[in-house]
Amino acid sequence: MSFRKFRQDALRVIGNYVLFGLASLLCRSLKINIKNGKAVEQFFEEKKRIVLAFWHGTMLIPWFVHRDKNFAALVSKSKDGGLLERVLKPLNYKVVRGSSHTGGSVALGVLVDLARHERSVAITPDGPRGPVHKLKAGAVVAAKRANVPLVLLGVGYQKKRELSSWDKFQVPKFFSRINLIYSDPIVIDQDLSYEETTKLIETCENKLNELQREAEIF
């Protein structure tokens, strides 16, 4: 191995630890208020699986809160996805790489298999490129095929910085308050027609946006 390659690998390892450490320090400083979380917590206690969906721009705290709860995460194959993967693996997520643009059908198949037999699944349904707060089919289809409940999660940050990215990515400020509001579990009939499934996707999008608006009220 050349010295240059060794140096690059060493810097990458150091960078991973720094990135994870900073994110963990920030998240642990926050005051998190959870609403309607009893049903979800019961699923975790009984080792039952769900599909959990939250908007891409709010994902920092949901990833942290659901660490060590036997989740798989869908992460894009982009450079940003690689960055996210380095944060999620130390939080004990099984990371599945893919998106609606690249490797999507394969990734969805892996997630469905995991949700059927092994793990809950977390998805940001407007990612990885938007449009923002428009729910793509993946979360609903994964829950339907795996025959597990879908749970939607609204996330509100009282004090935050909003980046200029497509998703207006939100970074909470240290020691600020956070609202997490879960939907009731949504059980999806496996016999739904294509048209009925499309209508359900629209309904879930409206519900998630409603939860998001509610979570942003302090």
C-alpha positions as a printed Julia matrix, in Angstrom:
218×3 Matrix{Float64}:
   0.0     0.0    0.0
   1.35    3.43  -0.95
   1.79    6.15   1.67
  -0.74    8.32  -0.18
  -3.37    5.57  -0.04
  -2.62    4.94   3.63
  -3.01    8.65   4.4
  -6.32    8.85   2.54
  -7.69    5.83   4.42
  -6.51    7.21   7.75
  -8.11   10.61   7.11
 -11.35    8.91   6.08
 -11.47    6.92   9.33
 -10.73   10.02  11.41
 -13.36   11.98   9.49
 -15.96    9.29  10.17
 -15.34    9.44  13.91
 -15.42   13.26  13.95
 -18.64   13.41  11.93
 -20.38   10.82  14.1
 -19.1    12.44  17.29
 -20.36   15.91  16.37
 -23.78   14.62  15.3
 -24.13   12.55  18.47
 -23.09   15.46  20.7
 -25.66   17.76  19.08
 -28.49   15.22  19.28
 -27.82   14.4   22.93
 -28.12   18.09  23.85
 -31.71   18.38  22.58
 -34.95   18.29  24.55
 -37.19   15.87  22.65
 -40.96   15.76  23.15
 -42.71   12.69  21.73
 -46.44   12.62  20.96
 -48.51    9.51  20.14
 -45.49    7.24  20.46
 -46.99    4.45  22.59
 -48.05    2.23  19.7
 -44.64    2.48  18.03
 -42.83    1.8   21.29
 -44.98   -1.29  21.78
 -43.98   -2.56  18.34
 -40.33   -2.19  19.36
 -40.86   -3.9   22.71
 -42.62   -6.83  21.04
 -39.93   -6.98  18.34
 -42.48   -6.37  15.6
 -41.52   -4.52  12.45
 -42.8    -1.31  10.83
 -42.0     0.99   7.94
 -41.27    4.48   9.28
 -41.41    7.54   7.0
 -40.26   11.12   7.67
 -39.29   13.98   5.38
 -35.71   14.17   4.07
 -35.05   17.67   5.4
 -35.9    16.67   8.98
 -34.06   13.36   9.13
 -31.25   14.09  11.59
 -33.23   13.53  14.81
 -35.38   10.6   13.59
 -32.2     8.71  12.68
 -30.79    9.4   16.15
 -33.98    8.6   18.1
 -34.43    5.23  16.36
 -30.85    4.06  16.79
 -30.37    0.57  18.25
 -33.98   -0.36  17.42
 -33.25   -2.92  14.71
 -33.82   -0.64  11.71
 -32.67   -0.79   8.12
 -32.25    2.54   6.32
 -32.63    3.35   2.64
 -29.76    5.63   1.6
 -29.02    6.96  -1.87
 -25.93    5.99  -3.87
 -24.81    9.63  -4.05
 -21.86   11.17  -2.19
 -24.33   12.61   0.32
 -25.66    9.08   0.79
 -22.13    7.89   1.54
 -21.82   10.59   4.18
 -25.12    9.54   5.74
 -24.07    5.89   5.7
 -21.02    6.77   7.81
 -23.31    8.36  10.41
 -25.89    5.56  10.43
 -23.65    2.51  10.74
 -22.35    3.44  14.22
 -26.02    3.88  15.23
 -26.56    0.2   14.34
 -28.58    0.68  11.16
 -28.34   -1.81   8.33
 -27.79    0.51   5.37
 -29.33   -0.32   1.98
 -28.02    1.83  -0.87
 -30.37    2.82  -3.69
 -32.99    5.36  -4.76
 -35.74    5.97  -7.27
 -33.0     7.04  -9.7
 -30.3     4.42  -9.13
 -30.77    0.89  -7.88
 -34.29    1.63  -6.7
 -36.14   -1.58  -7.53
 -33.34   -3.75  -6.17
 -33.1    -1.68  -2.98
 -36.87   -1.79  -2.49
 -36.83   -5.57  -2.85
 -34.12   -5.85  -0.19
 -36.1    -3.59   2.16
 -39.28   -5.58   1.69
 -37.44   -8.81   2.49
 -35.88   -7.25   5.59
 -39.24   -5.9    6.78
 -40.87   -9.3    6.33
 -38.31  -11.23   8.33
 -35.71   -9.19  10.19
 -35.9    -5.42  10.65
 -38.06   -2.33  10.65
 -37.37    0.02   7.75
 -36.86    3.81   7.76
 -37.44    5.81   4.58
 -37.33    9.51   3.66
 -40.06    9.33   1.0
 -39.28   12.62  -0.76
 -35.59   11.78  -1.13
 -33.03   11.75  -2.5
 -33.81   14.61  -4.9
 -37.37   15.74  -4.2
 -39.72   17.32  -4.92
 -39.72   18.36  -1.28
 -42.59   16.95   0.82
 -43.95   14.88  -2.08
 -44.38   11.3   -0.99
 -43.03    8.77  -3.47
 -44.42    5.26  -3.57
 -41.59    3.42  -1.79
 -42.78    3.64   1.82
 -46.36    2.61   1.04
 -45.31   -0.15  -1.36
 -42.72   -1.55   1.06
 -45.26   -1.69   3.9
 -47.88   -3.24   1.62
 -45.6    -5.95   0.21
 -44.04   -6.78   3.57
 -47.44   -6.76   5.29
 -46.24   -4.52   8.14
 -47.75   -1.23   9.4
 -46.67    2.12   7.99
 -46.01    4.88  10.53
 -45.56    8.53   9.55
 -43.48   10.94  11.63
 -43.65   14.74  11.79
 -40.52   16.46  13.1
 -40.32   20.03  14.37
 -37.2    21.93  15.48
 -37.82   24.99  17.65
 -34.46   26.59  16.87
 -32.65   25.55  13.73
 -30.49   26.45  10.79
 -32.0    25.79   7.38
 -29.59   24.98   4.57
 -30.02   26.08   0.96
 -30.3    22.5   -0.32
 -33.31   21.21  -2.3
 -34.86   19.8    0.89
 -34.09   22.89   3.01
 -32.23   20.57   5.32
 -32.78   21.48   8.97
 -30.06   21.4   11.61
 -31.33   22.01  15.16
 -29.34   24.32  17.39
 -27.75   22.95  20.53
 -30.13   22.57  23.49
 -33.23   23.44  21.46
 -36.62   21.71  21.77
 -37.8    19.06  19.32
 -41.31   17.75  18.64
 -41.82   14.25  17.24
 -45.41   13.34  16.35
 -46.22    9.8   15.16
 -49.26    8.81  13.16
 -51.32    5.85  14.27
 -50.04    2.69  12.55
 -51.48    2.39   9.04
 -52.28   -1.2    8.09
 -52.31   -1.58   4.3
 -54.52   -4.16   2.63
 -52.32   -6.33   0.41
 -55.17   -6.71  -2.07
 -55.43   -2.97  -2.83
 -55.59   -2.23  -6.54
 -53.08    0.05  -8.26
 -55.6     2.89  -8.22
 -56.39    2.36  -4.53
 -52.7     2.24  -3.67
 -52.11    5.49  -5.58
 -54.92    7.12  -3.62
 -53.43    5.85  -0.35
 -50.05    7.35  -1.25
 -51.75   10.73  -1.71
 -53.57   10.32   1.61
 -50.32    9.46   3.41
 -48.6    12.48   1.87
 -51.34   14.76   3.18
 -51.18   13.12   6.6
 -47.4    13.43   6.84
 -47.57   17.11   5.89
 -50.28   17.6    8.51
 -48.08   15.97  11.16
 -45.15   18.1   10.04
 -47.14   21.32  10.41
 -48.33   20.25  13.86
 -44.81   19.34  14.97
 -43.54   22.8   14.02
 -45.9    24.52  16.49
 -44.14   25.41  19.77
